[in-house]
Amino acid sequence: MNGETQLELLLKTMKPKKNEGEFVFCKVENLDNLNLSDILMFFREEESITIILKKEIADQLNLEYSMIASWITLTVHSSLEAVGLTAAFSKALTEEEISCNVVAGFYHDHIFVATKDAQRAMIVLNKFSE
């Protein structure tokens, strides 16, 4: 099943959902000593491996992080080939001075914002469906 590609429909039906918990981005050299079921996402970069996981797990593992984030999922099934969705919501968040880090999964787009900005980000994102 392919995801939605029409920008207007994506924006109107994206229905953001704030997931429970606090999340952090950390860097590790390898995944050997980590339980992969604890990791929300990992991406291998030239310098190291970036992982996203719950703050409480990062604290237990003594991993360093700089920002505590809330995780917002756009529940619409967006196509990986859709054009303009990320630009539209990131522009709206930028206008409210809310930084966002975006991860695109097969079915959904996921936005990480500073926890202090999460409620404002939800208001901004929900305005698209009005």
MODELLER restraints for C-alpha pairs under 7 A, 6 or more apart:
rsr = mdl.restraints
at = mdl.atoms
rsr.add(forms.Gaussian(group=physical.xy_distance, feature=features.Distance(at['CA:2:A'], at['CA:79:A']), mean=6.29, stdev=0.5))
rsr.add(forms.Gaussian(group=physical.xy_distance, feature=features.Distance(at['CA:3:A'], at['CA:77:A']), mean=5.02, stdev=0.5))
rsr.add(forms.Gaussian(group=physical.xy_distance, feature=features.Distance(at['CA:3:A'], at['CA:78:A']), mean=4.57, stdev=0.5))
rsr.add(forms.Gaussian(group=physical.xy_distance, feature=features.Distance(at['CA:3:A'], at['CA:79:A']), mean=3.90, stdev=0.5))
rsr.add(forms.Gaussian(group=physical.xy_distance, feature=features.Distance(at['CA:3:A'], at['CA:107:A']), mean=6.92, stdev=0.5))
rsr.add(forms.Gaussian(group=physical.xy_distance, feature=features.Distance(at['CA:4:A'], at['CA:10:A']), mean=6.68, stdev=0.5))
rsr.add(forms.Gaussian(group=physical.xy_distance, feature=features.Distance(at['CA:4:A'], at['CA:77:A']), mean=6.13, stdev=0.5))
rsr.add(forms.Gaussian(group=physical.xy_distance, feature=features.Distance(at['CA:4:A'], at['CA:78:A']), mean=4.77, stdev=0.5))
rsr.add(forms.Gaussian(group=physical.xy_distance, feature=features.Distance(at['CA:4:A'], at['CA:79:A']), mean=5.16, stdev=0.5))
rsr.add(forms.Gaussian(group=physical.xy_distance, feature=features.Distance(at['CA:5:A'], at['CA:78:A']), mean=6.50, stdev=0.5))
rsr.add(forms.Gaussian(group=physical.xy_distance, feature=features.Distance(at['CA:5:A'], at['CA:79:A']), mean=5.58, stdev=0.5))
rsr.add(forms.Gaussian(group=physical.xy_distance, feature=features.Distance(at['CA:5:A'], at['CA:81:A']), mean=6.77, stdev=0.5))
rsr.add(forms.Gaussian(group=physical.xy_distance, feature=features.Distance(at['CA:5:A'], at['CA:82:A']), mean=4.35, stdev=0.5))
rsr.add(forms.Gaussian(group=physical.xy_distance, feature=features.Distance(at['CA:6:A'], at['CA:82:A']), mean=6.97, stdev=0.5))
rsr.add(forms.Gaussian(group=physical.xy_distance, feature=features.Distance(at['CA:7:A'], at['CA:83:A']), mean=6.86, stdev=0.5))
rsr.add(forms.Gaussian(group=physical.xy_distance, feature=features.Distance(at['CA:7:A'], at['CA:84:A']), mean=6.44, stdev=0.5))
rsr.add(forms.Gaussian(group=physical.xy_distance, feature=features.Distance(at['CA:7:A'], at['CA:85:A']), mean=6.20, stdev=0.5))
rsr.add(forms.Gaussian(group=physical.xy_distance, feature=features.Distance(at['CA:10:A'], at['CA:76:A']), mean=6.76, stdev=0.5))
rsr.add(forms.Gaussian(group=physical.xy_distance, feature=features.Distance(at['CA:10:A'], at['CA:78:A']), mean=6.92, stdev=0.5))
rsr.add(forms.Gaussian(group=physical.xy_distance, feature=features.Distance(at['CA:11:A'], at['CA:128:A']), mean=5.63, stdev=0.5))
rsr.add(forms.Gaussian(group=physical.xy_distance, feature=features.Distance(at['CA:11:A'], at['CA:129:A']), mean=6.60, stdev=0.5))
rsr.add(forms.Gaussian(group=physical.xy_distance, feature=features.Distance(at['CA:12:A'], at['CA:128:A']), mean=5.50, stdev=0.5))
rsr.add(forms.Gaussian(group=physical.xy_distance, feature=features.Distance(at['CA:12:A'], at['CA:129:A']), mean=4.14, stdev=0.5))
rsr.add(forms.Gaussian(group=physical.xy_distance, feature=features.Distance(at['CA:13:A'], at['CA:76:A']), mean=6.16, stdev=0.5))
rsr.add(forms.Gaussian(group=physical.xy_distance, feature=features.Distance(at['CA:13:A'], at['CA:129:A']), mean=6.20, stdev=0.5))
rsr.add(forms.Gaussian(group=physical.xy_distance, feature=features.Distance(at['CA:14:A'], at['CA:74:A']), mean=5.12, stdev=0.5))
rsr.add(forms.Gaussian(group=physical.xy_distance, feature=features.Distance(at['CA:14:A'], at['CA:75:A']), mean=5.64, stdev=0.5))
rsr.add(forms.Gaussian(group=physical.xy_distance, feature=features.Distance(at['CA:14:A'], at['CA:76:A']), mean=4.62, stdev=0.5))
rsr.add(forms.Gaussian(group=physical.xy_distance, feature=features.Distance(at['CA:15:A'], at['CA:74:A']), mean=5.73, stdev=0.5))
rsr.add(forms.Gaussian(group=physical.xy_distance, feature=features.Distance(at['CA:15:A'], at['CA:75:A']), mean=5.55, stdev=0.5))
rsr.add(forms.Gaussian(group=physical.xy_distance, feature=features.Distance(at['CA:15:A'], at['CA:76:A']), mean=6.61, stdev=0.5))
rsr.add(forms.Gaussian(group=physical.xy_distance, feature=features.Distance(at['CA:15:A'], at['CA:126:A']), mean=6.80, stdev=0.5))
rsr.add(forms.Gaussian(group=physical.xy_distance, feature=features.Distance(at['CA:16:A'], at['CA:72:A']), mean=6.25, stdev=0.5))
rsr.add(forms.Gaussian(group=physical.xy_distance, feature=features.Distance(at['CA:16:A'], at['CA:73:A']), mean=5.49, stdev=0.5))
rsr.add(forms.Gaussian(group=physical.xy_distance, feature=features.Distance(at['CA:16:A'], at['CA:74:A']), mean=4.37, stdev=0.5))
rsr.add(forms.Gaussian(group=physical.xy_distance, feature=features.Distance(at['CA:16:A'], at['CA:75:A']), mean=5.99, stdev=0.5))
rsr.add(forms.Gaussian(group=physical.xy_distance, feature=features.Distance(at['CA:16:A'], at['CA:122:A']), mean=6.90, stdev=0.5))
rsr.add(forms.Gaussian(group=physical.xy_distance, feature=features.Distance(at['CA:16:A'], at['CA:125:A']), mean=6.65, stdev=0.5))
rsr.add(forms.Gaussian(group=physical.xy_distance, feature=features.Distance(at['CA:16:A'], at['CA:126:A']), mean=6.77, stdev=0.5))
rsr.add(forms.Gaussian(group=physical.xy_distance, feature=features.Distance(at['CA:17:A'], at['CA:72:A']), mean=5.43, stdev=0.5))
rsr.add(forms.Gaussian(group=physical.xy_distance, feature=features.Distance(at['CA:17:A'], at['CA:73:A']), mean=5.16, stdev=0.5))
rsr.add(forms.Gaussian(group=physical.xy_distance, feature=features.Distance(at['CA:17:A'], at['CA:74:A']), mean=6.36, stdev=0.5))
rsr.add(forms.Gaussian(group=physical.xy_distance, feature=features.Distance(at['CA:17:A'], at['CA:75:A']), mean=6.83, stdev=0.5))
rsr.add(forms.Gaussian(group=physical.xy_distance, feature=features.Distance(at['CA:18:A'], at['CA:71:A']), mean=5.93, stdev=0.5))
rsr.add(forms.Gaussian(group=physical.xy_distance, feature=features.Distance(at['CA:18:A'], at['CA:72:A']), mean=4.38, stdev=0.5))
rsr.add(forms.Gaussian(group=physical.xy_distance, feature=features.Distance(at['CA:18:A'], at['CA:73:A']), mean=6.41, stdev=0.5))
rsr.add(forms.Gaussian(group=physical.xy_distance, feature=features.Distance(at['CA:19:A'], at['CA:71:A']), mean=5.54, stdev=0.5))
rsr.add(forms.Gaussian(group=physical.xy_distance, feature=features.Distance(at['CA:19:A'], at['CA:72:A']), mean=5.95, stdev=0.5))
rsr.add(forms.Gaussian(group=physical.xy_distance, feature=features.Distance(at['CA:21:A'], at['CA:54:A']), mean=6.88, stdev=0.5))
rsr.add(forms.Gaussian(group=physical.xy_distance, feature=features.Distance(at['CA:21:A'], at['CA:70:A']), mean=6.95, stdev=0.5))
rsr.add(forms.Gaussian(group=physical.xy_distance, feature=features.Distance(at['CA:22:A'], at['CA:54:A']), mean=5.77, stdev=0.5))
rsr.add(forms.Gaussian(group=physical.xy_distance, feature=features.Distance(at['CA:22:A'], at['CA:55:A']), mean=5.57, stdev=0.5))
rsr.add(forms.Gaussian(group=physical.xy_distance, feature=features.Distance(at['CA:22:A'], at['CA:68:A']), mean=6.29, stdev=0.5))
rsr.add(forms.Gaussian(group=physical.xy_distance, feature=features.Distance(at['CA:22:A'], at['CA:69:A']), mean=5.66, stdev=0.5))
rsr.add(forms.Gaussian(group=physical.xy_distance, feature=features.Distance(at['CA:22:A'], at['CA:70:A']), mean=5.46, stdev=0.5))
rsr.add(forms.Gaussian(group=physical.xy_distance, feature=features.Distance(at['CA:23:A'], at['CA:52:A']), mean=6.73, stdev=0.5))
rsr.add(forms.Gaussian(group=physical.xy_distance, feature=features.Distance(at['CA:23:A'], at['CA:53:A']), mean=5.50, stdev=0.5))
rsr.add(forms.Gaussian(group=physical.xy_distance, feature=features.Distance(at['CA:23:A'], at['CA:54:A']), mean=4.34, stdev=0.5))
rsr.add(forms.Gaussian(group=physical.xy_distance, feature=features.Distance(at['CA:23:A'], at['CA:55:A']), mean=4.92, stdev=0.5))
rsr.add(forms.Gaussian(group=physical.xy_distance, feature=features.Distance(at['CA:23:A'], at['CA:68:A']), mean=5.85, stdev=0.5))
rsr.add(forms.Gaussian(group=physical.xy_distance, feature=features.Distance(at['CA:23:A'], at['CA:69:A']), mean=5.00, stdev=0.5))
rsr.add(forms.Gaussian(group=physical.xy_distance, feature=features.Distance(at['CA:23:A'], at['CA:70:A']), mean=6.09, stdev=0.5))
rsr.add(forms.Gaussian(group=physical.xy_distance, feature=features.Distance(at['CA:24:A'], at['CA:52:A']), mean=5.60, stdev=0.5))
rsr.add(forms.Gaussian(group=physical.xy_distance, feature=features.Distance(at['CA:24:A'], at['CA:53:A']), mean=5.74, stdev=0.5))
rsr.add(forms.Gaussian(group=physical.xy_distance, feature=features.Distance(at['CA:24:A'], at['CA:54:A']), mean=6.21, stdev=0.5))
rsr.add(forms.Gaussian(group=physical.xy_distance, feature=features.Distance(at['CA:24:A'], at['CA:55:A']), mean=5.49, stdev=0.5))
rsr.add(forms.Gaussian(group=physical.xy_distance, feature=features.Distance(at['CA:24:A'], at['CA:65:A']), mean=6.26, stdev=0.5))
rsr.add(forms.Gaussian(group=physical.xy_distance, feature=features.Distance(at['CA:24:A'], at['CA:67:A']), mean=6.30, stdev=0.5))
rsr.add(forms.Gaussian(group=physical.xy_distance, feature=features.Distance(at['CA:24:A'], at['CA:68:A']), mean=5.34, stdev=0.5))
rsr.add(forms.Gaussian(group=physical.xy_distance, feature=features.Distance(at['CA:24:A'], at['CA:69:A']), mean=5.97, stdev=0.5))
rsr.add(forms.Gaussian(group=physical.xy_distance, feature=features.Distance(at['CA:25:A'], at['CA:50:A']), mean=6.67, stdev=0.5))
rsr.add(forms.Gaussian(group=physical.xy_distance, feature=features.Distance(at['CA:25:A'], at['CA:51:A']), mean=5.66, stdev=0.5))
rsr.add(forms.Gaussian(group=physical.xy_distance, feature=features.Distance(at['CA:25:A'], at['CA:52:A']), mean=4.60, stdev=0.5))
rsr.add(forms.Gaussian(group=physical.xy_distance, feature=features.Distance(at['CA:25:A'], at['CA:53:A']), mean=6.83, stdev=0.5))
rsr.add(forms.Gaussian(group=physical.xy_distance, feature=features.Distance(at['CA:25:A'], at['CA:65:A']), mean=6.05, stdev=0.5))
rsr.add(forms.Gaussian(group=physical.xy_distance, feature=features.Distance(at['CA:26:A'], at['CA:50:A']), mean=5.68, stdev=0.5))
rsr.add(forms.Gaussian(group=physical.xy_distance, feature=features.Distance(at['CA:26:A'], at['CA:51:A']), mean=5.32, stdev=0.5))
rsr.add(forms.Gaussian(group=physical.xy_distance, feature=features.Distance(at['CA:26:A'], at['CA:52:A']), mean=6.44, stdev=0.5))
rsr.add(forms.Gaussian(group=physical.xy_distance, feature=features.Distance(at['CA:26:A'], at['CA:63:A']), mean=6.61, stdev=0.5))
rsr.add(forms.Gaussian(group=physical.xy_distance, feature=features.Distance(at['CA:26:A'], at['CA:64:A']), mean=6.13, stdev=0.5))
rsr.add(forms.Gaussian(group=physical.xy_distance, feature=features.Distance(at['CA:26:A'], at['CA:65:A']), mean=5.35, stdev=0.5))
rsr.add(forms.Gaussian(group=physical.xy_distance, feature=features.Distance(at['CA:27:A'], at['CA:48:A']), mean=6.19, stdev=0.5))
rsr.add(forms.Gaussian(group=physical.xy_distance, feature=features.Distance(at['CA:27:A'], at['CA:49:A']), mean=5.48, stdev=0.5))
rsr.add(forms.Gaussian(group=physical.xy_distance, feature=features.Distance(at['CA:27:A'], at['CA:50:A']), mean=4.58, stdev=0.5))
rsr.add(forms.Gaussian(group=physical.xy_distance, feature=features.Distance(at['CA:27:A'], at['CA:51:A']), mean=6.14, stdev=0.5))
rsr.add(forms.Gaussian(group=physical.xy_distance, feature=features.Distance(at['CA:28:A'], at['CA:48:A']), mean=5.97, stdev=0.5))
rsr.add(forms.Gaussian(group=physical.xy_distance, feature=features.Distance(at['CA:28:A'], at['CA:49:A']), mean=5.26, stdev=0.5))
rsr.add(forms.Gaussian(group=physical.xy_distance, feature=features.Distance(at['CA:28:A'], at['CA:50:A']), mean=6.52, stdev=0.5))
rsr.add(forms.Gaussian(group=physical.xy_distance, feature=features.Distance(at['CA:29:A'], at['CA:48:A']), mean=5.25, stdev=0.5))
rsr.add(forms.Gaussian(group=physical.xy_distance, feature=features.Distance(at['CA:29:A'], at['CA:49:A']), mean=5.94, stdev=0.5))
rsr.add(forms.Gaussian(group=physical.xy_distance, feature=features.Distance(at['CA:30:A'], at['CA:49:A']), mean=6.70, stdev=0.5))
rsr.add(forms.Gaussian(group=physical.xy_distance, feature=features.Distance(at['CA:38:A'], at['CA:53:A']), mean=6.55, stdev=0.5))
rsr.add(forms.Gaussian(group=physical.xy_distance, feature=features.Distance(at['CA:39:A'], at['CA:51:A']), mean=6.65, stdev=0.5))
rsr.add(forms.Gaussian(group=physical.xy_distance, feature=features.Distance(at['CA:39:A'], at['CA:52:A']), mean=6.11, stdev=0.5))
rsr.add(forms.Gaussian(group=physical.xy_distance, feature=features.Distance(at['CA:39:A'], at['CA:53:A']), mean=4.96, stdev=0.5))
rsr.add(forms.Gaussian(group=physical.xy_distance, feature=features.Distance(at['CA:40:A'], at['CA:52:A']), mean=5.43, stdev=0.5))
rsr.add(forms.Gaussian(group=physical.xy_distance, feature=features.Distance(at['CA:40:A'], at['CA:53:A']), mean=5.22, stdev=0.5))
rsr.add(forms.Gaussian(group=physical.xy_distance, feature=features.Distance(at['CA:41:A'], at['CA:51:A']), mean=5.65, stdev=0.5))
rsr.add(forms.Gaussian(group=physical.xy_distance, feature=features.Distance(at['CA:41:A'], at['CA:52:A']), mean=5.17, stdev=0.5))
rsr.add(forms.Gaussian(group=physical.xy_distance, feature=features.Distance(at['CA:42:A'], at['CA:49:A']), mean=6.70, stdev=0.5))
rsr.add(forms.Gaussian(group=physical.xy_distance, feature=features.Distance(at['CA:42:A'], at['CA:50:A']), mean=5.49, stdev=0.5))
rsr.add(forms.Gaussian(group=physical.xy_distance, feature=features.Distance(at['CA:42:A'], at['CA:51:A']), mean=4.27, stdev=0.5))
rsr.add(forms.Gaussian(group=physical.xy_distance, feature=features.Distance(at['CA:42:A'], at['CA:52:A']), mean=6.35, stdev=0.5))
rsr.add(forms.Gaussian(group=physical.xy_distance, feature=features.Distance(at['CA:43:A'], at['CA:49:A']), mean=5.69, stdev=0.5))
rsr.add(forms.Gaussian(group=physical.xy_distance, feature=features.Distance(at['CA:43:A'], at['CA:50:A']), mean=5.27, stdev=0.5))
rsr.add(forms.Gaussian(group=physical.xy_distance, feature=features.Distance(at['CA:43:A'], at['CA:51:A']), mean=6.57, stdev=0.5))
rsr.add(forms.Gaussian(group=physical.xy_distance, feature=features.Distance(at['CA:44:A'], at['CA:50:A']), mean=6.36, stdev=0.5))
rsr.add(forms.Gaussian(group=physical.xy_distance, feature=features.Distance(at['CA:67:A'], at['CA:114:A']), mean=6.63, stdev=0.5))
rsr.add(forms.Gaussian(group=physical.xy_distance, feature=features.Distance(at['CA:68:A'], at['CA:114:A']), mean=5.86, stdev=0.5))
rsr.add(forms.Gaussian(group=physical.xy_distance, feature=features.Distance(at['CA:68:A'], at['CA:115:A']), mean=6.07, stdev=0.5))
rsr.add(forms.Gaussian(group=physical.xy_distance, feature=features.Distance(at['CA:69:A'], at['CA:112:A']), mean=5.73, stdev=0.5))
rsr.add(forms.Gaussian(group=physical.xy_distance, feature=features.Distance(at['CA:69:A'], at['CA:113:A']), mean=5.18, stdev=0.5))
rsr.add(forms.Gaussian(group=physical.xy_distance, feature=features.Distance(at['CA:69:A'], at['CA:114:A']), mean=4.32, stdev=0.5))
rsr.add(forms.Gaussian(group=physical.xy_distance, feature=features.Distance(at['CA:69:A'], at['CA:115:A']), mean=4.74, stdev=0.5))
rsr.add(forms.Gaussian(group=physical.xy_distance, feature=features.Distance(at['CA:70:A'], at['CA:112:A']), mean=5.55, stdev=0.5))
rsr.add(forms.Gaussian(group=physical.xy_distance, feature=features.Distance(at['CA:70:A'], at['CA:113:A']), mean=5.47, stdev=0.5))
rsr.add(forms.Gaussian(group=physical.xy_distance, feature=features.Distance(at['CA:70:A'], at['CA:114:A']), mean=6.07, stdev=0.5))
rsr.add(forms.Gaussian(group=physical.xy_distance, feature=features.Distance(at['CA:70:A'], at['CA:115:A']), mean=4.89, stdev=0.5))
rsr.add(forms.Gaussian(group=physical.xy_distance, feature=features.Distance(at['CA:70:A'], at['CA:118:A']), mean=6.14, stdev=0.5))
rsr.add(forms.Gaussian(group=physical.xy_distance, feature=features.Distance(at['CA:71:A'], at['CA:110:A']), mean=6.84, stdev=0.5))
rsr.add(forms.Gaussian(group=physical.xy_distance, feature=features.Distance(at['CA:71:A'], at['CA:111:A']), mean=5.85, stdev=0.5))
rsr.add(forms.Gaussian(group=physical.xy_distance, feature=features.Distance(at['CA:71:A'], at['CA:112:A']), mean=4.73, stdev=0.5))
rsr.add(forms.Gaussian(group=physical.xy_distance, feature=features.Distance(at['CA:71:A'], at['CA:113:A']), mean=6.81, stdev=0.5))
rsr.add(forms.Gaussian(group=physical.xy_distance, feature=features.Distance(at['CA:72:A'], at['CA:110:A']), mean=5.71, stdev=0.5))
rsr.add(forms.Gaussian(group=physical.xy_distance, feature=features.Distance(at['CA:72:A'], at['CA:111:A']), mean=5.05, stdev=0.5))
rsr.add(forms.Gaussian(group=physical.xy_distance, feature=features.Distance(at['CA:72:A'], at['CA:112:A']), mean=6.24, stdev=0.5))
rsr.add(forms.Gaussian(group=physical.xy_distance, feature=features.Distance(at['CA:73:A'], at['CA:108:A']), mean=6.83, stdev=0.5))
rsr.add(forms.Gaussian(group=physical.xy_distance, feature=features.Distance(at['CA:73:A'], at['CA:109:A']), mean=6.09, stdev=0.5))
rsr.add(forms.Gaussian(group=physical.xy_distance, feature=features.Distance(at['CA:73:A'], at['CA:110:A']), mean=4.53, stdev=0.5))
rsr.add(forms.Gaussian(group=physical.xy_distance, feature=features.Distance(at['CA:73:A'], at['CA:111:A']), mean=6.30, stdev=0.5))
rsr.add(forms.Gaussian(group=physical.xy_distance, feature=features.Distance(at['CA:74:A'], at['CA:108:A']), mean=5.96, stdev=0.5))
rsr.add(forms.Gaussian(group=physical.xy_distance, feature=features.Distance(at['CA:74:A'], at['CA:109:A']), mean=5.48, stdev=0.5))
rsr.add(forms.Gaussian(group=physical.xy_distance, feature=features.Distance(at['CA:74:A'], at['CA:110:A']), mean=6.22, stdev=0.5))
rsr.add(forms.Gaussian(group=physical.xy_distance, feature=features.Distance(at['CA:75:A'], at['CA:108:A']), mean=6.09, stdev=0.5))
rsr.add(forms.Gaussian(group=physical.xy_distance, feature=features.Distance(at['CA:76:A'], at['CA:108:A']), mean=6.38, stdev=0.5))
rsr.add(forms.Gaussian(group=physical.xy_distance, feature=features.Distance(at['CA:77:A'], at['CA:107:A']), mean=4.87, stdev=0.5))
rsr.add(forms.Gaussian(group=physical.xy_distance, feature=features.Distance(at['CA:77:A'], at['CA:108:A']), mean=5.38, stdev=0.5))
rsr.add(forms.Gaussian(group=physical.xy_distance, feature=features.Distance(at['CA:78:A'], at['CA:107:A']), mean=5.99, stdev=0.5))
rsr.add(forms.Gaussian(group=physical.xy_distance, feature=features.Distance(at['CA:78:A'], at['CA:108:A']), mean=5.73, stdev=0.5))
rsr.add(forms.Gaussian(group=physical.xy_distance, feature=features.Distance(at['CA:80:A'], at['CA:106:A']), mean=6.79, stdev=0.5))
rsr.add(forms.Gaussian(group=physical.xy_distance, feature=features.Distance(at['CA:89:A'], at['CA:125:A']), mean=6.80, stdev=0.5))
rsr.add(forms.Gaussian(group=physical.xy_distance, feature=features.Distance(at['CA:92:A'], at['CA:124:A']), mean=6.78, stdev=0.5))
rsr.add(forms.Gaussian(group=physical.xy_distance, feature=features.Distance(at['CA:93:A'], at['CA:99:A']), mean=6.98, stdev=0.5))
rsr.add(forms.Gaussian(group=physical.xy_distance, feature=features.Distance(at['CA:93:A'], at['CA:121:A']), mean=6.64, stdev=0.5))
rsr.add(forms.Gaussian(group=physical.xy_distance, feature=features.Distance(at['CA:93:A'], at['CA:124:A']), mean=6.71, stdev=0.5))
rsr.add(forms.Gaussian(group=physical.xy_distance, feature=features.Distance(at['CA:98:A'], at['CA:117:A']), mean=6.55, stdev=0.5))
rsr.add(forms.Gaussian(group=physical.xy_distance, feature=features.Distance(at['CA:99:A'], at['CA:113:A']), mean=6.09, stdev=0.5))
rsr.add(forms.Gaussian(group=physical.xy_distance, feature=features.Distance(at['CA:100:A'], at['CA:111:A']), mean=6.20, stdev=0.5))
rsr.add(forms.Gaussian(group=physical.xy_distance, feature=features.Distance(at['CA:100:A'], at['CA:112:A']), mean=5.54, stdev=0.5))
rsr.add(forms.Gaussian(group=physical.xy_distance, feature=features.Distance(at['CA:100:A'], at['CA:113:A']), mean=4.87, stdev=0.5))
rsr.add(forms.Gaussian(group=physical.xy_distance, feature=features.Distance(at['CA:101:A'], at['CA:111:A']), mean=5.67, stdev=0.5))
rsr.add(forms.Gaussian(group=physical.xy_distance, feature=features.Distance(at['CA:101:A'], at['CA:112:A']), mean=5.02, stdev=0.5))
rsr.add(forms.Gaussian(group=physical.xy_distance, feature=features.Distance(at['CA:101:A'], at['CA:113:A']), mean=6.62, stdev=0.5))
rsr.add(forms.Gaussian(group=physical.xy_distance, feature=features.Distance(at['CA:102:A'], at['CA:110:A']), mean=5.68, stdev=0.5))
rsr.add(forms.Gaussian(group=physical.xy_distance, feature=features.Distance(at['CA:102:A'], at['CA:111:A']), mean=4.63, stdev=0.5))
rsr.add(forms.Gaussian(group=physical.xy_distance, feature=features.Distance(at['CA:102:A'], at['CA:112:A']), mean=6.33, stdev=0.5))
rsr.add(forms.Gaussian(group=physical.xy_distance, feature=features.Distance(at['CA:103:A'], at['CA:109:A']), mean=5.98, stdev=0.5))
rsr.add(forms.Gaussian(group=physical.xy_distance, feature=features.Distance(at['CA:103:A'], at['CA:110:A']), mean=5.12, stdev=0.5))
rsr.add(forms.Gaussian(group=physical.xy_distance, feature=features.Distance(at['CA:103:A'], at['CA:111:A']), mean=6.48, stdev=0.5))
rsr.add(forms.Gaussian(group=physical.xy_distance, feature=features.Distance(at['CA:104:A'], at['CA:110:A']), mean=6.08, stdev=0.5))
